């Protein structure tokens, strides 16, 4: 794995370029970023706002990390930066990546709205009064999760539930890996919980906290907190190379880090 190293002189030049002069059109100062859909709330909220206050037009697109990586690999997308929740989705891009760093982690669990018809049930789970596996087998419960074919969280959900409940019970709760009654696009899943279209969903702690959902991490190793990590990559063919490097600095050590830590990400 390449190490993320930015020479001080390059970093200084990039930071200067990141903030346009008063005579430069703000539309010229662009940074395009593909990022894991679990980061959509902080990315399109406080991070976008913080960059706008510096005269930077943040052009972001969230989605499943596998899907985004495939778009970059095929040449369909050419971002300045890529933030993946699975390091392998960056590594497989090879020479398309100029620099990369795995910088933070989070945990897998369930999230639910205070307005959910089953809120009391999962409040009891969080209080240690009801076993999670039993609660997830409640008749009529609508569970939401993401597709393991395009989103690492979908894969992690299956792995975590097998660790927690065993293969047979995991199959009973989740059904087929790509069960169409449960799997939704990552960018839609939060909205389905908030609107009551699903009663409980599998989320990272990051996204649940950012959207003010109640959250309960899967117990023990099933939370996969040692495996679920975020990797930031600066792309070799970044259309805006100075902004690409400066955005990485912003996210790793600057204001972006502060924003993501408040959103529930644990920096390394």
N, C-alpha and C positions, 0 to 999 in steps of 0.2 A: 504494500500500500504506500502510495506517495505521501510524504509528509507535507503538511501545510506550512510553508515557510515564505514569509514576505520580507524581503530586504527593506531596511529602514528607509532607504532613499526612494524605493518604489512606492512604499506605503505613504510616504510624505507627499509624493507627487500625486498619488491617487486621491488622498484626502483633500488636497487643494482642488483637484479636478471635480471632486464630489460636490462642492459648493460653488455654483456658478457665480461669475462676477455680475454686478448690477446691470451690465450691458448685454448679458447673454440671455437669450430666450430660455425660459424654464423648460420648454418642450425639447430643447437640445440635451438637457441633463436627464437622461433616462436610464433606469436599470430594469432589465427584464428578468424575472425570476420564476422558475417552476418550483413548486414546493409541495410537500406532503399535505394532503387535505386536512389532516388533523391540526394543522397550524392556520387554518383559514381565518379564524376569528382574530387572533393577534396580528396576522399579516395584513389583512384588509382593514383592520381598525387602527390600533395605536402605532404599528410599525409604518404603515402607509402614511399616517398623519405626521409622524416624526420626520419622515423623509421629505414630505411635502413642505414642512416648515423650513427645510434646508434648500428648497428649490429643486428637489428631485422628484421626478415622475416615476413612481413605483408601478410597474406593469407586471402584476403577478397572476399566476394561474395555479390553483390548487387541484389536486387529484391524487389518485392512487400512485404510489411511488413506482411500482412496476410499470404502469401505463405510461407515466411521464418519462421514465428511463427509456422505454421502447420508442417513444416519439423522438427523443434526442438521438438514439442510436440509428434510427431510420433516416434522420435528417429532416423530419417533418417539423421539428422545433429546434431553434438555435438560441437558447437563453444565454444571459450573462452568467447566471448562477443557478444551481440546482440544490435544493435541500430535500434530502431523502430520509425516510425513517428506517431505511434498510441500507447499511453500508455496501452491500453487494450490488445494489442497483447503481451505485456510483462506480465501484471498481470495474464492473463489466463494460463500462464505457471507454476504458483504456485511454488511448491517446487523445480522446476528445476532452479529457479533464486535465487542466493545467495544475491545479492544486486542490487538495481535499483535506478535510479534518472531521473526524468523529468527535463531536463536542458536547453532547448532552444525552440524557436518558430519561425515560418515563416508565410508568407501569400500566399494565392492562387490567381492566376491571369492568364493572357494569355501571351504567349511568341512567338516571331516571329523573323525570320532572316532579317537582312537588305537587303538580296538578294531575299526575298520572292516577288512573283508577286503582293502580296497585302500589301507590306510594307507601301506604302503611305497611304492606308486606315487605318491601325492600328497606324501609326504615328499620323494621325488625331484624332484617339480615345485618344491617350496618351496626345495630346495637348488640349483635351476638345472640339474639333470641331465636332466630330461625336460620337453619342451615341454608346456605346459598343454593346448593344442588337441589334441595327440596323445593325452594321457592321457584327455581327455574322450570320446574315440572308442573307448575300450577295450571289447571285446566283453563283454556281460553287465553292464556298469556301470549301476547304478541311480542316476539323477540326480534330485534333488529341487529344486523351485523353487515360487514362488507364482504365483497366477493374475493375469495382467496386467490383467484386467478390474476387479479389486477391490483390488489392492495395487500401489502404485507400484514396489515392489521387483521385482515380476514384469515390469513395463515396463522398468525399468532393466536387468534381466538380459538381455532381448532386445537392447536398445540396446548394452549393453556387449559382448555376444558378437558382434554385427555389426561393431562397431569393431575387435574383436580378430581375428576370423576371416573376416570378409566374409559377405555374405548367404547364399551357397550352403552354406558350412561350418556357419554358425550353424543353418541349417535342418536340416542333417544331424545335428547334435548335439542340438538341442532339439526338432526336429519342429515341429508346428503351435504357434502361440502359446499355445493353451490345451490342449496335449497332456495328456490325463487321466492318462497314465502317469507324468507328472512333476510336475504341479501339485497342491499341497496347501494347505490353509488355513495362513496364516502362523503361527498359534499352535500348529499341529501339526508343522510342518516340523522344528524342532529335535529334538523327541522321536523322529521317524522316523530321524534321523541317529544319535541316541544309542542307539537300540534295534536298529540295523542293518537297518531296513526300507528305508533308502536308503543308498547308499555315500558320496555326496558331495552337497552342496547349495550353492545360491547364497545368500549371506548378506551382511549388512553386518558390517563389522569389529566394531561395537558388540555385536551379539548373539552372535557367535562367541566373543569374549573373555569376555563375561559368563557363558557356559555352558562355558567351558574347552575349546572345540573348537580344533583346529588351524585356522589361517586363512592363506590366500594371496590377496592382492589381485590382481585382474585387472591385467595390466601396462599401464603408460602411461595414456593417456586413457580406456581401457576401464574403469578403476576408478571413473570418474565422480565423483571426490571433489570436483570443482568444482560438481556439480549436486545431489548428495544432501545435502539440508539439512533440519534439524528446525526447525519453527515452532511456537511456543506461542501459543495464543489464550485470552484471558479472554472468556467469552461475555457478551453484553449482557443476557441474561435469566438469568444465573447464579442458581440457587436459593439459593446461599450466597455472596453477593457479597464479603463481607469475606474469607472463606477462599479464594475464587477468586483475589483479588488477592494475598493473602499466599502462596498456593501458587506463583504466578508468581515472586514474589520469591525464594522458597525454591529454585526450580529454576534461576533465572537467575543469582543471585548468592550464594545461601546453601548450605546443606548438600547440597541436591539437585545442585548443580553439581559439588561434590566427588565425589559418588557416581557421576554419569554420566561424569566424566572418567576415573575408575578403570575404568569399564566400556568405555572405548575411544572415547568421543565427543570430538571436538575442538571446543572452544568458540571462538567468534570474538572 
